[in-house]
């Protein structure tokens, strides 16, 4: 059995640069890897020549039903990554990254599999999901295009405090809503923040709670639902994580 590690990603800034003819949004974003990780256990298939993915949820005080949020069949990004590698394996995912929180959990898992397989094609990886190429690279990078253009930048050790609301946000719905409300610019480094707040009004409560507790203006992680501030502010409900450099190939 082989163990792989899949670090969460945190989007520090996100600007929408345009929309392609096929509807995909062009972005420019800065992303970092965190020491919040899923663990994947890879073993040989059971002799049936099939890909098998199972999921176990660990240490997740997020307050919402995570177990219905992640598919454990062919729709799981790990299954799609194995298909891209043309490999049949059984993979057990020990999840710590909350789904639908803007932290790239599914993309991180898929990238861990691709990294293990020595896969380096960011364009092909982006077809699995826009965050997969960054998660494949890891560390700290500027991300452009539809996620496939990765420019690594020097690693910087930082600590962030996260507040994760007890609900998830749909990335697709937030992008669609951004289009519907006229493509506003975010005043806090994230163009998706106005759309997410309009679509999920409850986000305001959690933003204000973190801001009042820290004295720092919170930023939304990607399309949400996580809010974060730089620095360590440990208290009940806060989750403190640090940046990590890019992982070596597993």
C-alpha positions as CSV (number, residue, x, y, z in Angstrom):
1,X,0.0,0.0,0.0
2,X,1.2,3.5,-0.8
3,X,0.2,6.7,1.1
4,X,-0.2,10.0,-0.8
5,X,-0.8,13.4,0.7
6,X,-3.1,16.0,-0.8
7,X,-2.7,19.6,0.7
8,X,-5.6,22.0,0.6
9,X,-5.2,25.2,-1.5
10,X,-6.0,28.7,-0.4
11,X,-6.8,31.3,-3.0
12,X,-5.3,34.6,-1.7
13,X,-6.6,36.7,-4.6
14,X,-8.7,36.1,-7.7
15,X,-9.4,38.4,-10.6
16,X,-11.7,37.4,-13.5
17,X,-10.0,38.6,-16.7
18,X,-12.7,37.6,-19.2
19,X,-14.9,34.8,-20.5
20,X,-14.1,32.5,-23.3
21,X,-16.5,31.7,-26.1
22,X,-17.2,28.3,-24.5
23,X,-18.2,30.0,-21.3
24,X,-15.1,29.3,-19.2
25,X,-13.9,32.2,-17.1
26,X,-10.3,33.4,-17.5
27,X,-8.7,34.2,-14.2
28,X,-5.6,35.5,-12.6
29,X,-5.1,34.3,-9.0
30,X,-2.5,33.7,-6.3
31,X,-2.8,30.4,-4.6
32,X,-0.8,28.7,-1.8
33,X,-0.8,25.2,-0.3
34,X,-1.7,24.6,3.3
35,X,-0.7,22.0,5.9
36,X,-4.4,20.8,6.0
37,X,-4.2,17.5,4.0
38,X,-6.2,14.6,2.9
39,X,-4.4,11.2,2.9
40,X,-4.9,8.7,0.1
41,X,-4.1,5.0,0.5
42,X,-3.4,3.3,-2.9
43,X,-3.5,-0.4,-3.3
44,X,-3.9,-2.9,-6.1
45,X,-7.4,-3.6,-7.4
46,X,-9.2,-6.6,-6.2
47,X,-8.6,-8.6,-9.3
48,X,-11.7,-7.3,-11.0
49,X,-9.8,-4.7,-13.2
50,X,-12.0,-1.9,-11.8
51,X,-11.2,1.4,-10.2
52,X,-12.5,1.6,-6.6
53,X,-12.7,4.7,-4.4
54,X,-13.8,4.8,-0.8
55,X,-13.9,7.8,1.5
56,X,-13.5,8.1,5.3
57,X,-14.1,11.4,7.0
58,X,-11.7,12.4,9.8
59,X,-11.6,15.3,12.3
60,X,-14.1,17.5,10.5
61,X,-15.8,19.8,13.0
62,X,-17.3,21.8,10.1
63,X,-20.9,21.4,11.3
64,X,-22.5,20.2,8.0
65,X,-23.1,16.9,6.3
66,X,-19.9,16.3,4.4
67,X,-20.6,12.6,3.7
68,X,-23.3,13.4,1.1
69,X,-21.0,16.0,-0.6
70,X,-18.3,13.9,-2.2
71,X,-19.1,11.1,-4.8
72,X,-17.3,7.8,-4.2
73,X,-17.9,6.4,-7.7
74,X,-16.8,7.2,-11.3
75,X,-17.8,10.8,-10.8
76,X,-15.1,11.3,-8.1
77,X,-12.1,13.3,-9.4
78,X,-9.8,10.6,-8.1
79,X,-11.5,8.1,-10.4
80,X,-11.1,10.5,-13.2
81,X,-7.4,11.0,-12.4
82,X,-6.8,7.2,-12.4
83,X,-8.5,7.0,-15.8
84,X,-6.3,9.8,-17.1
85,X,-3.3,7.7,-16.0
86,X,-4.9,4.6,-17.4
87,X,-4.3,2.8,-14.1
88,X,-6.7,0.5,-12.2
89,X,-6.2,0.9,-8.4
90,X,-8.2,0.9,-5.2
91,X,-7.9,4.2,-3.3
92,X,-9.2,4.9,0.2
93,X,-9.4,8.7,0.9
94,X,-9.0,9.8,4.5
95,X,-10.6,13.3,4.2
96,X,-9.8,16.2,6.4
97,X,-10.4,19.0,3.8
98,X,-14.1,20.0,3.9
99,X,-15.9,19.8,0.6
100,X,-17.5,22.9,-0.9
101,X,-15.5,25.2,1.3
102,X,-13.3,26.7,-1.4
103,X,-10.2,24.8,-0.3
104,X,-9.8,22.5,-3.3
105,X,-10.3,19.2,-1.5
106,X,-11.4,17.1,-4.5
107,X,-8.8,18.8,-6.8
108,X,-6.1,18.1,-4.2
109,X,-7.0,14.4,-4.1
110,X,-6.9,14.1,-7.9
111,X,-3.6,16.0,-8.1
112,X,-2.0,13.7,-5.5
113,X,-2.9,10.7,-7.8
114,X,-1.5,12.5,-10.9
115,X,1.7,13.5,-9.0
116,X,2.2,9.9,-7.9
117,X,1.8,8.8,-11.6
118,X,4.4,11.3,-12.7
119,X,1.8,13.3,-14.7
120,X,2.9,16.8,-15.6
121,X,0.4,18.0,-18.2
122,X,-1.4,21.0,-16.7
123,X,-3.7,21.5,-19.7
124,X,-5.0,17.9,-19.4
125,X,-5.2,18.2,-15.6
126,X,-7.4,21.3,-16.0
127,X,-10.0,19.2,-17.7
128,X,-10.6,17.5,-14.4
129,X,-11.0,20.8,-12.6
130,X,-9.7,24.3,-12.7
131,X,-7.8,23.9,-9.4
132,X,-6.2,20.6,-10.3
133,X,-3.1,22.1,-12.1
134,X,-2.2,24.3,-9.1
135,X,-2.7,21.4,-6.7
136,X,-0.4,19.3,-8.9
137,X,2.2,22.1,-8.8
138,X,1.7,23.1,-5.1
139,X,3.6,25.6,-3.0
140,X,2.8,29.1,-4.1
141,X,2.0,30.2,-7.7
142,X,0.2,32.6,-9.9
143,X,-2.6,30.8,-11.8
144,X,-4.0,32.1,-15.1
145,X,-6.1,31.0,-18.0
146,X,-8.8,28.6,-16.9
147,X,-6.4,27.3,-14.3
148,X,-3.9,25.6,-16.6
149,X,-1.2,28.3,-16.7
150,X,0.9,28.0,-13.6
151,X,3.8,30.3,-12.7
152,X,5.5,29.2,-9.5
153,X,6.7,32.0,-7.2
154,X,9.1,31.9,-4.2
155,X,7.7,30.1,-1.2
156,X,6.7,32.4,1.7
157,X,6.0,31.0,5.2
158,X,2.7,32.3,6.3
159,X,0.0,31.4,8.8
160,X,-3.7,31.9,8.2
161,X,-6.8,31.6,10.4
162,X,-9.8,30.0,8.7
163,X,-13.5,30.2,9.7
164,X,-15.5,27.5,7.9
165,X,-19.3,28.1,7.9
166,X,-21.6,25.1,8.4
167,X,-22.6,25.1,4.7
168,X,-20.9,24.8,1.3
169,X,-20.9,27.0,-1.7
170,X,-21.3,25.8,-5.3
171,X,-18.4,27.1,-7.4
172,X,-20.5,26.7,-10.6
173,X,-23.4,28.6,-9.1
174,X,-21.2,31.4,-7.8
175,X,-19.5,31.9,-11.2
176,X,-23.0,31.8,-12.9
177,X,-24.3,34.4,-10.5
178,X,-21.3,36.6,-11.1
179,X,-22.3,36.6,-14.7
180,X,-25.9,37.4,-13.9
181,X,-25.2,40.4,-11.7
182,X,-22.9,42.0,-14.3
183,X,-19.5,40.8,-13.4
184,X,-18.6,43.1,-10.4
185,X,-15.1,43.6,-9.2
186,X,-14.4,42.6,-5.7
187,X,-13.1,45.3,-3.3
188,X,-11.1,42.8,-1.2
189,X,-9.0,41.0,-3.8
190,X,-11.6,38.4,-4.9
191,X,-14.0,39.2,-7.8
192,X,-16.2,36.3,-6.7
193,X,-16.9,37.7,-3.3
194,X,-19.8,40.0,-4.2
195,X,-21.5,37.2,-6.1
196,X,-21.0,34.7,-3.3
197,X,-22.4,37.2,-0.7
198,X,-25.4,37.9,-2.9
199,X,-26.1,34.2,-3.6
200,X,-25.4,33.1,0.0
201,X,-26.4,36.0,2.3
202,X,-25.5,33.9,5.4
203,X,-21.8,34.3,4.5
204,X,-22.0,37.8,5.9
205,X,-22.5,36.5,9.5
206,X,-19.4,34.4,9.4
207,X,-17.3,37.1,7.7
208,X,-18.3,39.6,10.4
209,X,-17.7,37.1,13.2
210,X,-14.1,36.4,12.0
211,X,-13.5,40.1,11.5
212,X,-14.7,41.1,15.0
213,X,-12.7,38.3,16.6
214,X,-9.4,39.2,14.8
215,X,-9.6,42.9,14.0
216,X,-8.6,42.0,10.4
217,X,-10.8,42.3,7.4
218,X,-11.6,38.7,6.3
219,X,-11.2,37.5,2.7
220,X,-13.3,34.8,1.0
221,X,-11.4,31.7,-0.2
222,X,-12.2,31.3,-3.9
223,X,-16.0,30.9,-4.3
224,X,-16.4,30.2,-0.6
225,X,-17.6,29.3,1.9
226,X,-14.4,29.7,3.9
227,X,-13.3,33.1,5.3
228,X,-9.7,33.7,6.2
229,X,-7.3,36.2,7.7
230,X,-3.5,36.2,7.8
231,X,-2.1,35.5,11.2
232,X,-2.8,33.1,14.1
233,X,-5.9,33.8,16.1
234,X,-6.7,30.5,17.8
235,X,-10.1,30.2,19.5
236,X,-13.1,28.0,19.3
237,X,-14.3,27.6,15.7
238,X,-11.1,29.0,14.3
239,X,-8.7,26.7,12.3
240,X,-5.1,27.8,12.0
241,X,-3.0,26.5,9.2
242,X,0.4,27.3,7.7
243,X,1.6,27.4,4.1
244,X,3.9,24.6,2.9
245,X,6.3,24.4,-0.1
246,X,5.5,22.3,-3.1
247,X,5.6,18.6,-2.4
248,X,8.2,16.4,-4.1
249,X,6.8,13.8,-6.4
250,X,5.3,11.0,-4.2
